[in-house]
Amino acid sequence: MEILLARHGNTFEPGEPAVWVGKTSDLPLTAEGEAQASRVGQALRRQRLLPDAIFCSTLRRTRRFAQIVIDEIAADDAAIIDPRLDEIDYGDWTGLS
């Protein structure tokens, strides 16, 4: 069995300060983040590494990343959403750089 891990793509625009975001900050992917997901899917397809399953958290950035990869590899199955993969909540640190 092989397990491939990928983190979702960018959620901050160029020049925008990166801050702590976790489970309570459900940011979307940026255009570059979507392009990164597309490149991951294309690389998997080129290498013929077609996963039996793709898992993601409940956060929209991870669901969108997974869906783009699924579309790129032309998989029939949907991503398996698992809340255990959600990021932690940073509490008072949320939004700090």
RODO-2510 file (C-alpha; in nm, 4 decimals, decimal comma):
residues 97
     n   res          X          Y          Z
     1     m     0,0000     0,0000     0,0000
     2     e     0,1203     0,3501    -0,0827
     3     i    -0,0081     0,6640     0,0828
     4     l     0,0394     0,9977    -0,0902
     5     l    -0,0036     1,3140     0,1128
     6     a    -0,0688     1,6607    -0,0241
     7     r    -0,1627     1,9760     0,1574
     8     h    -0,4216     2,2071     0,0073
     9     g    -0,2968     2,4925    -0,2106
    10     n    -0,2592     2,8619    -0,1378
    11     t    -0,5286     3,0411     0,0603
    12     f    -0,3548     3,3803     0,0622
    13     e    -0,3038     3,6042    -0,2404
    14     p     0,0483     3,7229    -0,3325
    15     g     0,1482     4,0082    -0,1046
    16     e    -0,1261     3,9277     0,1449
    17     p     0,0192     3,8544     0,4886
    18     a    -0,0074     3,4912     0,5921
    19     v    -0,1773     3,4545     0,9286
    20     w    -0,2758     3,1660     1,1526
    21     v    -0,5929     3,0073     1,0187
    22     g    -0,7382     2,6805     1,1329
    23     k    -1,0664     2,5016     1,1541
    24     t    -1,2685     2,8144     1,2313
    25     s    -1,1238     3,0076     0,9344
    26     d    -1,2760     2,8306     0,6369
    27     l    -1,0835     3,0146     0,3657
    28     p    -1,1234     2,9315    -0,0025
    29     l    -0,8336     2,8461    -0,2290
    30     t    -0,6901     3,1331    -0,4288
    31     a    -0,6597     3,1067    -0,8067
    32     e    -0,3009     2,9911    -0,7505
    33     g    -0,4214     2,7346    -0,4953
    34     e    -0,6589     2,5930    -0,7552
    35     a    -0,3766     2,5858    -1,0110
    36     q    -0,1599     2,3989    -0,7597
    37     a    -0,4333     2,1375    -0,7175
    38     s    -0,4580     2,1035    -1,0931
    39     r    -0,0824     2,0471    -1,1187
    40     v    -0,0988     1,7775    -0,8498
    41     g    -0,3728     1,5978    -1,0429
    42     q    -0,1813     1,6288    -1,3695
    43     a     0,1339     1,4906    -1,2081
    44     l    -0,0573     1,1948    -1,0658
    45     r    -0,2087     1,1226    -1,4066
    46     r     0,1274     1,1510    -1,5854
    47     q     0,2883     0,9104    -1,3365
    48     r    -0,0135     0,6783    -1,3520
    49     l    -0,0547     0,7130    -0,9746
    50     l    -0,4308     0,6933    -0,9664
    51     p    -0,5467     0,6698    -0,6046
    52     d    -0,8067     0,4195    -0,4931
    53     a    -0,9432     0,6883    -0,2609
    54     i    -0,8909     1,0561    -0,1911
    55     f    -0,9549     1,1866     0,1585
    56     c    -0,9972     1,5464     0,2709
    57     s    -1,1179     1,7414     0,5720
    58     t    -1,4502     1,9211     0,6027
    59     l    -1,2885     2,2568     0,5179
    60     r    -1,3792     2,3990     0,1782
    61     r    -1,0151     2,4607     0,0825
    62     t    -0,9410     2,0896     0,1194
    63     r    -1,2651     1,9761    -0,0441
    64     r    -1,2001     2,2034    -0,3437
    65     f    -0,8386     2,0851    -0,3721
    66     a    -0,9538     1,7217    -0,3655
    67     q    -1,2255     1,7848    -0,6254
    68     i    -0,9815     1,9474    -0,8664
    69     v    -0,7426     1,6517    -0,8298
    70     i    -1,0321     1,4100    -0,8863
    71     d    -1,1342     1,6001    -1,1991
    72     e    -0,7767     1,5993    -1,3328
    73     i    -0,7342     1,2243    -1,2899
    74     a    -1,0875     1,1596    -1,4190
    75     a    -1,1823     0,9550    -1,1142
    76     d    -1,5419     0,8456    -1,0737
    77     d    -1,5480     0,8567    -0,6949
    78     a    -1,5997     1,1610    -0,4765
    79     a    -1,3565     1,2591    -0,2056
    80     i    -1,4074     1,0967     0,1312
    81     i    -1,4630     1,3760     0,3811
    82     d    -1,3195     1,2974     0,7227
    83     p    -1,3451     1,5551     1,0037
    84     r    -1,0440     1,3967     1,1743
    85     l    -0,8362     1,5685     0,9054
    86     d    -0,9600     1,9164     1,0004
    87     e    -0,6952     2,1603     1,1100
    88     i    -0,6826     2,2600     1,4732
    89     d    -0,8507     2,5730     1,6046
    90     y    -0,5849     2,8328     1,6916
    91     g    -0,8174     3,0175     1,9286
    92     d    -0,6808     3,3603     2,0186
    93     w    -0,3943     3,3120     1,7705
    94     t    -0,6362     3,3027     1,4750
    95     g    -0,5598     3,5925     1,2444
    96     l    -0,2153     3,6636     1,3910
    97     s     0,0984     3,6517     1,1814
***
